[in-house]
């Protein structure tokens, strides 16, 4: 399925939090933090007063409670505004 979005919206596939620490301790689901990193899989065209600075394939950092969670084909995605993105990782 091809996902498209409009205006200044982006669709992000969140990168799941680590389930094990570097020393090998397993972190239970209840103690894991909500992901704040993801890969952009679709971008809109932007608005007249706000050009899109984010591209498909960019890895981004976003706020802990940013975006709206959706599920498509048993995969979790976030739909958010470009303004919710804090950092584009190089």
C-alpha positions in Angstrom: 0.0 0.0 0.0 1.3 3.5 -0.9 0.8 6.1 1.8 0.3 9.7 0.7 -0.2 12.8 2.9 -1.2 16.4 2.3 0.1 19.9 3.0 2.8 20.0 5.7 2.0 16.5 7.1 4.5 13.6 7.3 4.1 9.9 7.9 6.8 8.4 10.2 7.6 4.8 11.0 8.8 4.9 14.6 12.0 3.1 15.6 11.2 0.9 18.5 12.9 1.4 21.8 15.7 -0.9 22.8 14.5 -4.0 24.6 17.9 -4.8 26.2 20.6 -2.6 27.8 24.2 -2.6 26.6 25.0 -4.8 29.6 22.3 -7.4 28.7 19.5 -6.4 31.1 16.1 -7.0 29.5 13.8 -4.0 29.8 10.1 -5.0 30.3 7.5 -3.4 28.1 6.0 -1.4 31.0 9.3 0.3 31.6 10.2 1.2 28.0 9.9 4.8 26.9 7.8 5.8 23.9 9.9 6.1 20.8 11.1 9.6 19.8 13.0 8.6 16.7 11.6 7.4 13.3 12.1 7.2 9.6 10.0 9.4 7.3 8.0 7.3 4.7 5.8 10.0 3.1 5.7 13.8 3.0 3.2 16.3 1.8 3.8 19.1 -0.6 4.0 21.8 2.1 2.1 25.0 2.4 2.6 28.3 0.6 4.2 29.9 3.7 6.0 26.7 4.8 8.2 24.8 2.4 8.9 21.1 3.2 12.4 20.6 4.7 11.9 16.9 5.3 12.4 14.2 2.7 11.3 10.6 2.5 14.0 8.4 4.1 15.1 11.0 6.6 15.7 9.8 10.2 14.1 12.3 12.6 13.7 13.0 16.3 10.3 14.3 17.5 8.6 15.2 20.7 7.4 12.4 23.0 3.7 13.0 22.4 3.9 14.2 18.8 1.7 12.9 16.1 -1.3 10.7 15.8 -0.8 6.9 15.9 -2.3 4.8 13.1 -2.1 1.1 12.3 -2.0 -0.1 8.7 -1.3 -3.8 7.9 -0.3 -4.5 11.5 2.4 -1.8 11.3 2.4 1.3 13.5 2.9 4.8 11.9 2.7 8.3 13.2 1.1 11.2 11.2 2.4 14.5 12.3 3.1 18.1 11.2 6.5 19.1 9.9 6.7 21.5 12.9 6.6 18.6 15.3 10.1 17.5 14.1 12.9 18.7 16.3 16.0 17.3 14.5 16.8 15.7 11.2 19.7 13.2 11.8 22.5 13.3 9.2 
